[in-house]
């Protein structure tokens, strides 16, 4: 995954976390809060799929 610094800044602001906490979802690769406090390995969508209905 390649994103520009502007895209990383925008994602950081949208997710409310520092830029260094961003990373790819282990399931789908979507940019999310992957590192640091309150981080997860999977995005919300992938967690819902893994946990079932």
N, C-alpha and C positions, 0 to 999 in steps of 0.2 A: 504494500500500500504506500503510495506516495501522495502526500498532501503538502500544499504550500504553507509557508508561515502564516499567511493571512487566514487560510482555512483552519489551521491549528488554533489560532487566536479566537476565531469565531466559535469553534467547537468548545474551547475552554470556557468561553463566556456563557455559551448556551448550557453547558453541563455544570457550571458553577464550581470548577476545580482548576488547579494550576495546570499549565501545559504539560508538565512532566508526569502527570497522572493519567494522561490519555494513552490509549492503546487499543488494539483490535480485539473484538469479541472472539473467544475461542471457537464459537460455533459458526458465525456468519461473516466475521471479519469487519463488522461495522465499528466505527470509531466510538469509544465509550470510556468511562472512568474505569480503567483497568488496574491502576497501581495506587498505592497510598491508602489512607484511611477511608473506610466505607467502599472500597473497591470490590468488584466482582469479576469472575472469569467469563461469565456469559451475560449478554444484554438481556433486557426484560423480555423481549420476544422469544429468544432462545430458551430462557428459563421457563417460560409458559409452555413451550412445546415439550421441553424435557419433563416437566412436572405433570403434564396432561391436563385434562379438563377439570 
